[in-house]
């Protein structure tokens, strides 16, 4: 067994100061890709902790401040969410060593929500799936409501800028969906020019997806707030939905057997609106465009140009993405086009 590095032992001691310094520890890396930090699972004396470790070069890079933001949200905001409903929350902070770039969090027992929705485990009852999704929506609604800022803007203008960004254009060009991209940009421009929307921005999770939700007993715990930033609330709701739409046909069929997709969407939005307030017709319209935006994020996240050894795998993945985006666009485009034409012309 590899020796436990001093920083890991120091962080464990900070999390559990009542334990002797000589207590035997075991440490192993958490599964999953990490680009700018490590996640280490540490156990000792029947205590367990999750350590997020950010190396010094990353603390001085563009990622500077993300761990501080996550710590602030977990210690100042999340307790207010759990106070409103103890069945929703996040792992507790056990220790924070900012000079060493270490955040020690409570280790949560329970499967990710993605395993319950799409995994091979025994299917859950529909009412269980609905209750979990309602709690996901409630957690997200509280996050958005409690962090609304004075900063306001037109979300359609923001989406248009996102779709026209050079990085997005390059990523979509690699998929061969250039004509589809042009249609999406044109629709976003029409919505921007026709809308006078003025929406408050708030803190968004950033990657709110079923694999970032752990099922803990009867409740849920949302993890990995390191991507949190100020933005429009639609991106979190839409990414959650797009994650399901992006699954393989058999995974989507499986989750539909466990709970119909329309009921899943309704449960998430019902929980969200209980916490954040009712969604307007404009909000639902923005959600439609946000769902397309969420799909556009996927090829950017794959970082295809950095992985030349996976050409065949990427070709299959991109073909699948292009087909699914076309399906999503066919579902959402008619409503977006009707709304753009129905909006009153902005006053000059």
C-alpha positions as CSV (number, residue, x, y, z in Angstrom):
1,X,0.0,0.0,0.0
2,X,1.4,3.4,-0.9
3,X,2.2,5.7,2.0
4,X,-0.2,8.5,2.7
5,X,1.3,11.9,1.8
6,X,1.8,14.4,4.6
7,X,-0.7,16.9,3.1
8,X,-3.5,14.2,3.1
9,X,-2.7,13.3,6.7
10,X,-2.7,16.9,7.8
11,X,-6.1,17.5,6.1
12,X,-7.5,14.4,7.8
13,X,-6.3,15.6,11.1
14,X,-7.9,19.0,10.5
15,X,-11.2,17.3,9.8
16,X,-11.0,15.1,12.8
17,X,-8.8,16.8,15.5
18,X,-10.0,14.4,18.2
19,X,-8.2,11.4,16.6
20,X,-4.6,10.6,17.4
21,X,-2.0,11.8,14.8
22,X,-0.8,8.2,14.4
23,X,-4.1,6.7,13.4
24,X,-3.6,4.4,10.3
25,X,-5.0,5.9,7.1
26,X,-5.8,4.6,3.7
27,X,-6.2,6.9,0.7
28,X,-7.3,6.3,-2.9
29,X,-8.1,8.6,-5.8
30,X,-11.8,9.0,-6.6
31,X,-12.9,7.7,-10.0
32,X,-13.5,10.1,-12.9
33,X,-11.4,12.6,-14.9
34,X,-10.1,15.7,-13.1
35,X,-8.5,18.5,-15.1
36,X,-7.3,20.9,-12.4
37,X,-7.6,19.2,-9.0
38,X,-7.4,15.8,-7.4
39,X,-10.2,14.1,-5.3
40,X,-8.9,11.7,-2.7
41,X,-11.0,9.4,-0.5
42,X,-9.4,8.9,2.9
43,X,-10.4,6.5,5.7
44,X,-9.1,5.9,9.2
45,X,-10.5,4.9,12.6
46,X,-14.0,4.4,11.0
47,X,-13.9,8.0,9.8
48,X,-14.1,9.0,6.2
49,X,-13.5,12.2,4.3
50,X,-13.4,13.4,0.7
51,X,-10.4,15.7,0.0
52,X,-10.3,18.1,-2.9
53,X,-6.7,19.1,-3.5
54,X,-5.7,21.9,-5.9
55,X,-2.0,22.1,-6.8
56,X,-0.2,25.4,-6.4
57,X,0.0,26.2,-10.1
58,X,-3.7,25.8,-10.5
59,X,-4.4,28.0,-7.5
60,X,-2.5,30.8,-9.4
61,X,-4.2,30.1,-12.7
62,X,-7.7,30.8,-14.1
63,X,-9.0,28.4,-11.5
64,X,-8.0,30.7,-8.7
65,X,-10.9,31.3,-6.4
66,X,-13.1,28.4,-7.4
67,X,-12.3,26.4,-4.2
68,X,-13.0,29.5,-2.1
69,X,-16.3,30.0,-3.9
70,X,-17.3,26.3,-3.3
71,X,-16.3,26.7,0.4
72,X,-18.4,29.8,0.8
73,X,-21.5,28.3,-0.8
74,X,-21.2,25.2,1.3
75,X,-20.8,27.0,4.6
76,X,-22.9,30.1,4.1
77,X,-25.7,29.2,1.6
78,X,-26.3,25.5,1.6
79,X,-27.3,25.4,5.4
80,X,-30.1,27.8,4.6
81,X,-31.3,25.4,1.9
82,X,-31.2,22.4,4.2
83,X,-32.9,24.4,6.9
84,X,-35.9,24.9,4.6
85,X,-35.9,21.1,3.8
86,X,-33.5,18.8,5.6
87,X,-33.9,16.2,2.8
88,X,-32.0,18.4,0.3
89,X,-28.4,19.7,0.8
90,X,-24.7,19.1,0.1
91,X,-21.9,17.4,1.9
92,X,-20.7,19.2,5.0
93,X,-17.4,21.0,5.1
94,X,-15.1,19.3,7.7
95,X,-12.0,21.3,7.1
96,X,-10.6,24.0,4.8
97,X,-6.9,24.7,4.3
98,X,-6.8,27.5,1.8
99,X,-3.1,28.0,1.8
100,X,-2.6,24.3,0.9
101,X,-5.5,24.3,-1.5
102,X,-7.4,21.5,0.3
103,X,-11.2,21.2,1.0
104,X,-12.3,18.3,3.2
105,X,-15.9,17.2,2.8
106,X,-18.2,14.7,4.4
107,X,-18.3,11.4,2.5
108,X,-21.9,10.7,1.5
109,X,-23.2,7.1,1.2
110,X,-25.5,6.5,-1.6
111,X,-25.7,6.0,-5.4
112,X,-25.7,8.9,-7.9
113,X,-29.1,9.7,-9.3
114,X,-27.9,8.8,-12.7
115,X,-27.7,5.1,-11.6
116,X,-31.3,5.2,-10.4
117,X,-32.5,6.9,-13.6
118,X,-30.4,5.1,-16.2
119,X,-28.4,2.3,-14.5
120,X,-28.8,-1.4,-14.5
121,X,-29.9,-1.5,-10.9
122,X,-33.4,-2.7,-9.9
123,X,-35.9,-0.2,-11.3
124,X,-37.2,2.3,-8.8
125,X,-40.9,2.9,-8.3
126,X,-42.2,5.9,-10.3
127,X,-43.2,7.8,-7.1
128,X,-39.6,7.4,-5.9
129,X,-38.2,8.8,-9.1
130,X,-40.7,11.7,-9.0
131,X,-39.9,12.5,-5.3
132,X,-36.1,12.5,-6.0
133,X,-36.5,14.8,-9.0
134,X,-38.8,17.1,-7.1
135,X,-36.1,17.4,-4.4
136,X,-33.5,18.1,-7.1
137,X,-35.7,20.9,-8.4
138,X,-36.3,22.2,-4.9
139,X,-32.5,22.4,-4.2
140,X,-31.9,24.2,-7.4
141,X,-34.8,26.6,-6.9
142,X,-33.5,27.6,-3.5
143,X,-30.0,28.1,-4.9
144,X,-31.2,30.4,-7.7
145,X,-33.7,32.3,-5.5
146,X,-31.3,32.9,-2.6
147,X,-28.5,34.2,-4.9
148,X,-30.3,36.5,-7.3
149,X,-28.3,39.5,-8.1
150,X,-29.0,43.0,-9.2
151,X,-27.4,42.2,-12.5
152,X,-30.1,41.8,-15.1
153,X,-30.1,41.2,-18.9
154,X,-31.8,39.6,-21.9
155,X,-31.1,35.8,-21.8
156,X,-31.7,35.5,-25.5
157,X,-28.9,37.9,-26.2
158,X,-26.6,35.8,-24.0
159,X,-27.6,32.6,-25.8
160,X,-27.0,34.2,-29.2
161,X,-23.5,35.3,-28.1
162,X,-22.8,31.8,-26.8
163,X,-23.9,30.2,-30.1
164,X,-21.8,32.6,-32.1
165,X,-18.7,32.2,-30.0
166,X,-15.7,31.0,-32.1
167,X,-15.1,28.0,-29.7
168,X,-18.7,26.8,-30.3
169,X,-18.5,27.3,-34.0
170,X,-15.2,25.3,-34.2
171,X,-16.6,22.5,-32.1
172,X,-19.8,22.2,-34.1
173,X,-17.9,22.4,-37.4
174,X,-16.1,19.3,-36.3
175,X,-19.4,17.5,-36.0
176,X,-20.5,18.4,-39.5
177,X,-23.6,20.2,-38.2
178,X,-22.7,23.6,-39.7
179,X,-26.1,24.1,-41.4
180,X,-27.9,23.2,-38.2
181,X,-25.7,25.6,-36.3
182,X,-26.7,28.4,-38.7
183,X,-30.4,27.7,-38.1
184,X,-29.9,27.8,-34.4
185,X,-28.0,31.1,-34.5
186,X,-30.7,32.6,-36.8
187,X,-33.4,31.6,-34.4
188,X,-31.5,33.0,-31.4
189,X,-31.0,36.3,-33.3
190,X,-34.7,36.6,-34.0
191,X,-35.6,35.9,-30.4
192,X,-33.1,38.5,-29.2
193,X,-34.4,41.2,-31.6
194,X,-38.1,40.4,-30.7
195,X,-37.7,40.2,-26.9
196,X,-37.3,42.8,-24.3
197,X,-36.7,40.3,-21.6
198,X,-35.0,41.6,-18.4
199,X,-34.1,38.6,-16.2
200,X,-32.1,38.6,-13.0
201,X,-28.9,36.6,-12.9
202,X,-28.1,34.3,-10.0
203,X,-25.5,31.7,-8.9
204,X,-25.8,28.6,-11.1
205,X,-24.3,25.2,-10.3
206,X,-22.7,25.1,-13.7
207,X,-22.9,21.3,-14.3
208,X,-26.2,20.4,-12.7
209,X,-26.6,16.8,-13.9
210,X,-27.8,13.5,-12.4
211,X,-24.3,12.3,-11.8
212,X,-23.7,15.3,-9.5
213,X,-26.6,14.3,-7.2
214,X,-26.2,11.6,-4.6
215,X,-29.2,9.8,-3.2
216,X,-28.8,9.7,0.5
217,X,-31.6,7.8,2.3
218,X,-34.9,9.6,1.4
219,X,-33.1,12.8,0.3
220,X,-30.5,14.1,-2.0
221,X,-27.0,15.7,-1.7
222,X,-25.7,17.8,-4.6
223,X,-21.9,17.6,-5.0
224,X,-19.2,19.4,-7.0
225,X,-20.0,23.1,-6.7
226,X,-16.6,24.1,-8.0
227,X,-18.1,25.2,-11.4
228,X,-20.6,27.6,-9.7
229,X,-20.8,31.0,-11.2
230,X,-23.2,33.9,-11.9
231,X,-25.4,33.2,-14.9
232,X,-29.0,32.7,-16.0
233,X,-31.0,30.0,-14.2
234,X,-32.1,28.3,-17.3
235,X,-28.7,26.7,-18.0
236,X,-28.9,24.4,-14.9
237,X,-32.5,23.2,-15.6
238,X,-31.7,22.6,-19.3
239,X,-28.5,20.8,-18.7
240,X,-30.2,18.4,-16.4
241,X,-32.8,17.6,-19.1
242,X,-30.2,17.5,-21.9
243,X,-28.3,14.8,-20.0
244,X,-31.2,12.5,-20.2
245,X,-31.8,13.3,-23.9
246,X,-28.2,12.5,-24.6
247,X,-28.3,9.0,-23.3
248,X,-28.3,5.9,-25.5
249,X,-31.7,4.8,-26.9
250,X,-31.8,1.8,-24.5
251,X,-30.9,4.0,-21.5
252,X,-33.7,6.5,-22.4
253,X,-36.1,3.6,-22.8
254,X,-35.1,2.3,-19.4
255,X,-35.6,5.6,-17.6
256,X,-39.0,6.0,-19.3
257,X,-40.0,2.6,-18.0
258,X,-39.1,3.7,-14.5
259,X,-41.0,7.0,-14.8
260,X,-42.4,8.6,-18.0
261,X,-40.1,11.4,-19.3
262,X,-42.9,14.0,-19.2
263,X,-43.5,13.2,-15.5
264,X,-39.8,13.4,-14.8
265,X,-39.7,16.9,-16.3
266,X,-42.8,18.0,-14.5
267,X,-41.5,16.7,-11.2
268,X,-38.2,18.7,-11.6
269,X,-40.1,21.9,-12.5
270,X,-42.7,21.4,-9.8
271,X,-40.0,21.2,-7.1
272,X,-38.1,24.1,-8.7
273,X,-41.2,26.4,-8.7
274,X,-42.0,25.6,-5.1
275,X,-38.7,27.0,-4.1
276,X,-38.0,29.7,-6.7
277,X,-41.5,30.8,-7.7
278,X,-43.6,30.2,-10.8
279,X,-42.0,30.2,-14.2
280,X,-43.5,32.6,-16.8
281,X,-44.2,31.9,-20.5
282,X,-40.9,33.7,-21.3
283,X,-39.1,31.5,-18.8
284,X,-40.3,28.3,-20.6
285,X,-39.3,29.8,-23.9
286,X,-35.8,30.5,-22.6
287,X,-35.7,26.9,-21.3
288,X,-36.3,25.7,-24.8
289,X,-33.3,27.6,-26.2
290,X,-31.3,26.7,-23.1
291,X,-31.9,23.0,-23.9
292,X,-30.3,23.4,-27.3
293,X,-27.5,25.4,-25.7
294,X,-26.9,22.5,-23.2
295,X,-26.4,20.1,-26.1
296,X,-24.0,22.5,-27.8
297,X,-21.8,22.3,-24.6
298,X,-21.1,18.6,-25.0
299,X,-18.6,18.6,-27.9
300,X,-16.8,21.5,-26.3
301,X,-16.3,19.5,-23.1
302,X,-14.8,16.6,-25.0
303,X,-11.8,18.6,-26.0
304,X,-11.4,16.5,-29.2
305,X,-8.4,18.3,-30.5
306,X,-6.4,17.4,-27.4
307,X,-7.0,13.6,-27.8
308,X,-5.7,12.5,-31.2
309,X,-5.5,8.9,-30.1
310,X,-9.3,8.5,-29.9
311,X,-10.2,9.5,-33.4
312,X,-12.5,6.5,-34.1
313,X,-14.3,6.9,-30.7
314,X,-14.8,10.6,-31.3
315,X,-16.1,10.1,-34.8
316,X,-18.9,7.8,-33.4
317,X,-19.6,10.1,-30.6
318,X,-19.8,13.2,-32.8
319,X,-22.1,11.4,-35.3
320,X,-24.4,10.4,-32.4
321,X,-24.3,14.0,-31.0
322,X,-25.2,15.5,-34.4
323,X,-28.2,13.1,-34.8
324,X,-29.5,13.8,-31.2
325,X,-29.1,17.6,-31.6
326,X,-31.1,17.5,-34.8
327,X,-33.9,15.6,-32.9
328,X,-33.8,18.1,-30.1
329,X,-33.9,21.0,-32.5
330,X,-36.9,19.6,-34.3
331,X,-38.7,19.3,-31.0
332,X,-37.9,22.9,-29.8
333,X,-37.6,24.9,-33.1
334,X,-41.3,25.2,-33.9
335,X,-42.2,26.7,-30.5
336,X,-39.2,29.1,-30.6
337,X,-40.1,30.3,-34.1
338,X,-43.8,30.8,-33.2
339,X,-42.8,32.8,-30.1
340,X,-40.4,35.0,-32.0
341,X,-43.1,35.9,-34.5
342,X,-45.7,36.4,-31.8
343,X,-43.7,38.8,-29.7
344,X,-44.6,42.4,-30.0
345,X,-42.0,44.5,-31.8
346,X,-39.8,46.3,-29.3
347,X,-40.7,50.0,-29.0
348,X,-38.2,52.3,-30.5
